[in-house]
Amino acid sequence: MYIKRVGTLVFSLMVAFVAVAPQKVEAGYSLTNREMAFIDEYYPIISRVADEVAEEKDLEERGQALSKTLAMAQMCLETGHGRSDIFRYKNNGFGLGAYPTKTQTVYQHAYEFDTVEDSIRYYFEHQADGYVNATQNFYVNRDPYAYIGAIARSYAQASNYEASISGMLDRIVIYIAEKEMENAESVYEEASQNFEEAMDEHRQATRSMVEAINREYSGGKLVAGVNAVLAHEIFISEYRIDERTAREVVNDAKDALEKAENYLADSEALQTLKTAVGRGRISSASFSQQLSEAI
């Protein structure tokens, strides 16, 4: 199975980090069912919107990037995994504008959005425009933990905000990484099946074309006159078109299969997990066990 092959690759890339002595947390499995459901619902949206904003802002060309795992951790923290009134009634996933003024309470001053996705987009646009140096640092090092300090210094007044986000990231990163592994297996299996079906269709189209040519040009038909030859060519051309179309489907399926094979190599969650282990934030024993189970 493909996931075994990819899992082995991921494991080999991370084996040096597994050797780190166990330290702080057994991450991921302190999550409740409600918390996992919250991540399942919103991490795909966070991932998609982050990619869209990064493309719109030309971040890669500017040597910058956005951290999806950090955004998920911050959303979990700010909303209490979806329990806060600001989230439930204002679709505000990040406590945006949530501070008191002389005339308004925290809830009253918090920004209101039409949808939760709108607040996610606002958050990432704010990150892209307002945290350039920190974002660039994340892009170079692929280390959300190094980015948290920059957010904490200007995002919230609480003295323990950096530790709180870091701790939340510790809690959720193994869960997200395992989900990405499961998704990678599903994506690959579908791509592999589509590729095999496309190959079968192409083989059948090629076989039909060859058989048609043999039928049409056997028994001296090739010299049956110009009109007859043209008629035969028109007839055969339909089979050639079918063969070319089938070949294009094969090429598309092959591209999808290659993309599926690279899915985990592009996973920020796995990179973040590796970084957390390297920093000694997550027990290498826990990481090794969970990764082995996942692959």
N, C-alpha and C positions, 0 to 999 in steps of 0.2 A: 504494500500500500504506500502511496506517495508520502503521506504524513510521516511515516516511519523514516523515509529517506530525508525529508526536510527536517524532521525533528532531530535526526542524528547530526545534520549540518549545524542546526542552531546550537545543539548541545556542545559540539566541538568548538564553536565560536566562543562559547561561554565557559568552557571547562576551567579556565584559569581563575574565573571569579568564584566558581563553586568551591575552590580550595580555601577561600577566605574563612577564617574561624567564625562559627555561629555567634551572632551578637544579639541584636535588639528584638526583632519582632517575628512572629509567625504570621505573615501577612495573608490577606485575602479571605481566609476562612473564619475571620471574626465578623464577616459580613452577614447580615440577616437576609432572609428571603426578600424582604421589602427593599433593602439596599441594593441587592443584586438586580432586582427587577428595575429599579431606578436607573442603574448603569446600563442595563440591557436596552432600555428605551431611549436613553439620551446620548450614549456614546456614539452610536452610528450617525446621529444628527450632528454632533460635535465634529466628528471626523469629516463628514461631507462639507459642512460649512467652513471648517478650517481650510480645506483644500480650495474651496471657491474663493474665499477671501485672499488666500495666498496668491492665487492666480490673478485675481483682480488687482491686487496691489503690487504685482511683479516682485514678490518677496525673494524668490530664488535668485533672480537676476541681481537683486540688491544684497545678496548674501545673508538673507534673513529667513526665519521660519517661525511657525506657530506650534506650540506644544498642545497636542490633543489630550494627552494623559493629565497634564497639569490643569487644563481647563475642566476636565471631568472631576478631578479632585477638588478644585475650587467650587464647582457647582454643588458637589455633595456637601461640602462644608457650609457654604452660604445658605443652602436651602434645608439643611438637615435631611438630605436625601428626599427632598420634595415635600417636607412637612410644613415649611414656613408659610405664613399668610402672604408674605410678599411674593412668594413663588405661586401659591395656589390662586391668589386673586388678582395678581398683577403680572403674571407670566415673567417675572424677573428672576432669572436663574443665578445671578451673581451678586445680589445685593447692591446693584447699581443705583447710586444716589441715595442709598439707605443710611442717612444720618439726620439727626434732628436740627432744626433751626429754631429761631425765636418764635416762629408762628406755626411750625409744623412738627409733628412727631416723626420718628424714623419711618414708620409705615406710610404716612402721608407724603413725605418727601421722596420716597423711593420711586424710581421711574416705573412707568407702566407700559407694557408692550402688548400688541395685538395677539402675538403668539410667543411661546417659549423660544421658538427658532429665531424670532426677531431679536430677542435678548442675547442669544448666542452669537448672532451675526454682529450685533452692536459691540459685544465683548471683544470679539476677535478684531474688529476694525479698530477698536480702541487700543488693543494690544499692538497691532501693526503700526499705528500712528504714534503711540505714546511711549512705547518701550523699545525703541530702536536698538540701542546698545545691548540691552539684555537679550532681546530677540536674536540679535546677531551672535551673541555668546552661545545661546542655545543651538543655533544652526551649526556653529563650528564644532561644539562639543557634544551635541545631542544629549545634554544633561539638564533636564527640567529642574533639578534641585538647585543648580547654580542660578537659575532664572527666578526662583521663588523669592529670594532676598530682594531683588529689584521691585517685584510686585508688592511685597509686604511693606516696604519703606514708604510707599505712596498710596497703596490701595486701602489700607485699614489702619486704624489708630491703635488697635490692641497690640500690646507688647509681645504676645505669644502667637501672633498671626502666622509668622514664618514657620514656627514649629507645628502649628495646627495644620497648615496646608501640607507640610512635609509628611506629617504623620498620616494624614488622609491618603496621600499618594502611596505611602507604604502599604496601607490597608487594601487599596484597590488594584494595585498594578499586577499582581499575580493573576487575579481574577480576569482582568482585561486581556492579559497575555494569553491565558488559556482559552478564552473565548476566540481570540484571533487564530489560535492554532486549530480549534474546531472549525472555524469558518474557512480556514485555508484548506483543510481536508475536504470540506463540502465543495468549495469552489473548484478544487483540482479534480475531484471525482466527476463533477458535472462537465468540466472542460474536457476531461479525458474521454468521457462517454460521447460527447459531441464530436470530438475528433475522430473516434473510431467509426461513428455513424457516417461522418463526412467521407472518410476513406472508403467505406463500403459503397457509398453512392457513387464516388468517383470511379471505383473499380468497375461497377456495373455500367456506368455511362461509357467508359472506355471499351468495355467488352461489347456493348451494343453497337458502338460506332464501328469497331473492327468487323463485327458480323455483318453490319449493313453494307460496308464497303465490299466485303467478299461476295455478298449476294448480288450487289448491283453491277460489279465489274467482272463477274465470272461469265464464262460461256461466250466470250467475244463481244460483250455489250459495249466495250470501250470504243469500238469502231462502228457503232450502229448509226452514226450520223451526228452532226453538230447538235441538233435539237435534242436528240436522245441523251447525248452526253451532258448537255446543260441540265436537262431534267434530272438525270442521275445526280449531278453535282448539287442541285438544289435539295434533293432528297437527303443526300449525305450531310449537307451543311447543317441540317437540324440536329443530327447526332453530334456533329462537331461543336455546335453551340451548347448542347447539353453537357458535353465533356468539359468545355471551358468553364461553364457555370459551376459544375461540380468541383473543378480544380480550384476555383476562387473560394468556394465554401471551405474546402480543405485548408487553404492558406489562412483564411479567417479563423478557423478552428485551431490551427497550429499557433497563431498569434495569441489567441485566448489561453491556450495551454501553457505557453511560455510565460504569459503574465501571471497565471496561477502559480507556476513554479517559483516565481519571484516574489510572491505575496508576502511571505514571512521575512524575506530580506529587507523589505521596506517597512516592516512593522515597528512603529515608534514604541508601542507597548513593550515589545521584547527588548528593545534597546534600553528603555527606561528600567526594566527589570534588571538587566545586566548592570546598569549603572548603580542601582540601589544596592545590589549585592556587593559590587566593588567598593562602594562607600561604607559597607558594613551596616547598612540600615535594615537589611532583611537577612535573616538567618540563611546562610548558605545550605545548611542541612534541609531547611524547609524548601528552599528553592530547588535543590537537587531532587528531592522527593516528588514535589509537585510537577516539575518539568518531566521527570521520568514517567510519571503517571500519564501526563498529557501526550507524550510521544510513544 
